[in-house]
Amino acid sequence: MMTSDSADEFVDKMSTLQMVADHQNEILDQVAAASQAAAQAQADAAQSAADAQATYDKVKDLIVAKQSTAKKAPAPKTPAKTK
């Protein structure tokens, strides 16, 4: 493993390794937080898309129903023009 000529050198090497490990842990924590935020954003986007589709479908159904009702209703009579 690690060899050192003195106790001070060994402590210095261990301190350096600990700093590297601490830095890696910090980076891993940031990556985990970013991953969780991305997953939540994706879930929010999927819900928004589903809500938008539901709203679109309701509006489309209302338009189709109104057009269908308009086709069934008799055309209004226009008064005869007199000369």
KENUDO-879566 format. One record per residue: residue number from 1; residue in one letter; x, y, z of N, C-alpha, C, O in turn. Coordinates in steps of 0.001 Angstrom, whole numbers. Each point is the difference from the previous one (the first is absolute). Example, Ala and Ser with C-alpha at 12.3 -4.5 7.8 and 13.67 -1.06 7.14 Angstrom:
2
pos | code | n.xx | n.yy | n.zz | ca.xx | ca.yy | ca.zz | c.xx | c.yy | c.zz | o.xx | o.yy | o.zz
1 | a | 13190 | -5690 | 7800 | -890 | 1190 | 0 | 900 | 1200 | 0 | 1036 | -19 | 665
2 | s | -1386 | 1069 | -1385 | 820 | 1190 | 60 | -770 | 1090 | 730 | 509 | 1108 | 169
REM end
This chain:
83
pos | code | n.xx | n.yy | n.zz | ca.xx | ca.yy | ca.zz | c.xx | c.yy | c.zz | o.xx | o.yy | o.zz
1 | m | 830 | -1189 | 0 | -830 | 1189 | 0 | 874 | 1251 | 0 | 844 | 209 | -871
2 | m | -1086 | 597 | 1874 | 769 | 1239 | 70 | 1224 | -210 | 882 | -75 | -589 | 1079
3 | t | 1184 | 1083 | -1565 | 1209 | -54 | 817 | 469 | 1416 | 255 | -156 | 882 | -845
4 | s | 717 | -676 | 1988 | 499 | 1321 | 363 | 1307 | -173 | 753 | 241 | -1003 | 672
5 | d | 587 | 2020 | -814 | 1276 | -19 | 707 | -131 | 506 | 1434 | 847 | -278 | 848
6 | s | -1922 | 1026 | -590 | -186 | 541 | 1347 | -1482 | 79 | 331 | -860 | -108 | -874
7 | a | 593 | 296 | 2128 | -1391 | 140 | 444 | -620 | 1265 | -569 | -1176 | -4 | -363
8 | d | 1936 | 1079 | 276 | -526 | 1256 | -555 | -374 | -161 | -1463 | -1032 | 506 | -442
9 | e | 1865 | -1205 | -306 | -299 | -244 | -1417 | -1264 | -848 | -137 | -832 | 256 | -870
10 | f | 694 | -1255 | 1724 | -1189 | -847 | -15 | -1250 | 831 | 314 | -1020 | -145 | -673
11 | v | 1090 | 995 | 1665 | -1136 | 858 | 371 | -332 | 952 | -1144 | -1175 | 229 | -287
12 | d | 2170 | 317 | -359 | -239 | 892 | -1142 | -721 | -736 | -1135 | -943 | 520 | -597
13 | k | 1407 | -1737 | 316 | -647 | -788 | -1053 | -1450 | -323 | 378 | -897 | 84 | -839
14 | m | 679 | -443 | 2074 | -1371 | -316 | 451 | -891 | 1244 | -49 | -1176 | -82 | -357
15 | s | 1742 | 1216 | 716 | -761 | 1250 | -63 | -386 | 320 | -1440 | -1125 | 420 | -270
16 | t | 2048 | -619 | -635 | -280 | 242 | -1418 | -1092 | -950 | -501 | -925 | 420 | -695
17 | l | 1039 | -1692 | 1051 | -1025 | -966 | -403 | -1369 | 368 | 584 | -1025 | -137 | -667
18 | q | 1022 | 600 | 1909 | -1269 | 385 | 619 | -615 | 1203 | -710 | -1218 | 61 | -171
19 | m | 2050 | 896 | -245 | -505 | 1165 | -739 | -587 | -438 | -1339 | -1054 | 484 | -411
20 | v | 1739 | -1398 | -261 | -502 | -511 | -1281 | -1334 | -726 | 220 | -945 | 195 | -765
21 | a | 871 | -1007 | 1779 | -1237 | -739 | 290 | -1132 | 959 | 351 | -1131 | -186 | -447
22 | d | 1430 | 1209 | 1245 | -1025 | 985 | 347 | -520 | 719 | -1244 | -1201 | 230 | -141
23 | h | 2125 | 122 | -761 | -385 | 679 | -1245 | -873 | -916 | -865 | -1003 | 438 | -563
24 | q | 1387 | -1688 | 464 | -803 | -949 | -784 | -1391 | -173 | 603 | -989 | -72 | -729
25 | n | 911 | 7 | 2045 | -1308 | -130 | 651 | -869 | 1225 | -255 | -1209 | -117 | -205
26 | e | 1832 | 1289 | 219 | -734 | 1237 | -284 | -560 | -29 | -1424 | -1153 | 364 | -232
27 | i | 1973 | -796 | -704 | -441 | -85 | -1397 | -1129 | -1020 | -136 | -983 | 256 | -696
28 | l | 1114 | -1395 | 1346 | -1048 | -1025 | -63 | -1316 | 515 | 593 | -1076 | -296 | -518
29 | d | 1167 | 1061 | 1599 | -1210 | 594 | 581 | -670 | 967 | -974 | -1225 | 27 | -117
30 | q | 2039 | 766 | -578 | -548 | 940 | -983 | -654 | -737 | -1163 | -1063 | 399 | -476
31 | v | 1693 | -1463 | 26 | -557 | -797 | -1101 | -1319 | -648 | 429 | -960 | -32 | -770
32 | a | 921 | -476 | 1981 | -1230 | -620 | 495 | -1131 | 1024 | 93 | -1141 | -296 | -356
33 | a | 1459 | 1494 | 832 | -1015 | 1052 | 95 | -479 | 419 | -1391 | -1195 | 202 | -213
34 | a | 2121 | -72 | -721 | -373 | 369 | -1370 | -852 | -1082 | -648 | -952 | 296 | -721
35 | s | 1296 | -1530 | 980 | -777 | -1113 | -551 | -1419 | -5 | 561 | -965 | -228 | -730
36 | q | 849 | 478 | 2016 | -1324 | 45 | 626 | -811 | 1178 | -546 | -1195 | -140 | -259
37 | a | 1830 | 1284 | 86 | -692 | 1166 | -553 | -442 | -272 | -1441 | -1093 | 399 | -401
38 | a | 1931 | -1070 | -365 | -354 | -324 | -1387 | -1173 | -965 | -50 | -890 | 147 | -838
39 | a | 881 | -1122 | 1717 | -1118 | -954 | 42 | -1298 | 709 | 369 | -1051 | -296 | -569
40 | q | 1116 | 1231 | 1519 | -1195 | 744 | 388 | -468 | 897 | -1144 | -1201 | 105 | -252
41 | a | 2128 | 535 | -433 | -348 | 847 | -1141 | -653 | -825 | -1103 | -950 | 455 | -637
42 | q | 1447 | -1646 | 414 | -583 | -874 | -1021 | -1414 | -416 | 392 | -897 | -30 | -843
43 | a | 698 | -287 | 2111 | -1337 | -367 | 470 | -955 | 1185 | -116 | -1153 | -166 | -397
44 | d | 1634 | 1367 | 745 | -831 | 1200 | -120 | -370 | 272 | -1456 | -1136 | 364 | -304
45 | a | 2101 | -542 | -587 | -252 | 219 | -1424 | -1010 | -1008 | -539 | -873 | 358 | -791
46 | a | 984 | -1597 | 1207 | -950 | -1029 | -441 | -1409 | 332 | 497 | -973 | -170 | -735
47 | q | 863 | 641 | 1975 | -1312 | 370 | 542 | -565 | 1205 | -748 | -1193 | 36 | -303
48 | s | 2031 | 937 | 5 | -450 | 1174 | -757 | -477 | -391 | -1393 | -1002 | 519 | -491
49 | a | 1724 | -1433 | -136 | -401 | -466 | -1330 | -1338 | -726 | 66 | -848 | 183 | -874
50 | a | 654 | -998 | 1896 | -1271 | -709 | 161 | -1146 | 984 | 260 | -1095 | -164 | -539
51 | d | 1346 | 1171 | 1354 | -1019 | 1019 | 276 | -351 | 773 | -1267 | -1172 | 267 | -266
52 | a | 2189 | 89 | -511 | -233 | 731 | -1247 | -801 | -850 | -983 | -903 | 504 | -668
53 | q | 1232 | -1788 | 579 | -738 | -894 | -898 | -1455 | -125 | 434 | -902 | -12 | -837
54 | a | 675 | -81 | 2144 | -1370 | -113 | 506 | -795 | 1269 | -319 | -1165 | -74 | -388
55 | t | 1794 | 1225 | 552 | -668 | 1265 | -321 | -297 | 73 | -1491 | -1098 | 392 | -396
56 | y | 2058 | -765 | -424 | -195 | -6 | -1450 | -1168 | -912 | -378 | -854 | 377 | -802
57 | d | 823 | -1573 | 1382 | -1071 | -947 | -315 | -1367 | 543 | 390 | -971 | -188 | -733
58 | k | 882 | 867 | 1888 | -1277 | 581 | 425 | -462 | 1084 | -962 | -1170 | 51 | -381
59 | v | 2099 | 814 | -5 | -348 | 1087 | -932 | -411 | -580 | -1345 | -975 | 451 | -603
60 | k | 1712 | -1444 | 135 | -326 | -631 | -1285 | -1399 | -616 | 58 | -786 | 151 | -935
61 | d | 479 | -843 | 2032 | -1325 | -614 | 148 | -1103 | 1059 | 21 | -1071 | -201 | -574
62 | l | 1335 | 1323 | 1236 | -993 | 1084 | 25 | -223 | 572 | -1397 | -1135 | 285 | -382
63 | i | 2198 | -119 | -368 | -122 | 533 | -1371 | -775 | -981 | -882 | -886 | 404 | -753
64 | v | 1220 | -1679 | 848 | -703 | -1012 | -801 | -1478 | -32 | 377 | -859 | -88 | -877
65 | a | 556 | 159 | 2168 | -1393 | -16 | 445 | -733 | 1229 | -512 | -1146 | -101 | -438
66 | k | 1789 | 1253 | 488 | -642 | 1240 | -471 | -229 | -72 | -1509 | -1054 | 411 | -487
67 | q | 2030 | -928 | -251 | -162 | -134 | -1452 | -1109 | -993 | -316 | -780 | 213 | -928
68 | s | 707 | -1280 | 1681 | -1025 | -1002 | -213 | -1382 | 584 | 278 | -950 | -265 | -738
69 | t | 840 | 1057 | 1799 | -1272 | 645 | 338 | -383 | 1013 | -1065 | -1176 | 116 | -343
70 | a | 2136 | 613 | -182 | -269 | 1009 | -1022 | -490 | -663 | -1284 | -839 | 577 | -692
71 | k | 1322 | -1745 | 353 | -424 | -694 | -1214 | -1430 | -517 | 130 | -730 | -55 | -990
72 | k | 328 | -323 | 2195 | -1334 | -546 | 219 | -1058 | 1088 | 75 | -1160 | -247 | -328
73 | a | 1531 | 1422 | 744 | -972 | 1088 | 146 | -398 | 505 | -1381 | 836 | 107 | -897
74 | p | -2131 | 205 | 734 | -425 | 526 | -1295 | 612 | 1381 | -222 | 242 | 761 | 936
75 | a | -7 | -475 | -2200 | 576 | 1298 | -340 | -1043 | 1081 | 286 | -1185 | -190 | -275
76 | p | 1617 | 1302 | 816 | -971 | 1071 | 275 | -576 | 535 | -1304 | 701 | 143 | -1002
77 | k | -1997 | 147 | 1046 | -645 | 547 | -1200 | 315 | 1462 | -114 | -18 | 749 | 977
78 | t | 305 | -362 | -2195 | 259 | 1416 | -228 | -1300 | 614 | -505 | -700 | -596 | -818
79 | p | 389 | 1772 | 1301 | -1238 | 612 | -438 | 42 | 290 | -1513 | 1041 | 354 | -552
80 | a | -2203 | -515 | -98 | -85 | 255 | -1432 | 130 | 1495 | -230 | -556 | 824 | 725
81 | k | 1317 | -510 | -1768 | 194 | 1403 | -322 | -1188 | 490 | -818 | -476 | -678 | -911
82 | t | 30 | 1828 | 1247 | -1101 | 598 | -789 | 543 | 1137 | -825 | 917 | 718 | 397
83 | k | -1520 | -580 | -1568 | 450 | 1057 | -893 | -838 | 1206 | 114 | 246 | 990 | -689
REM end
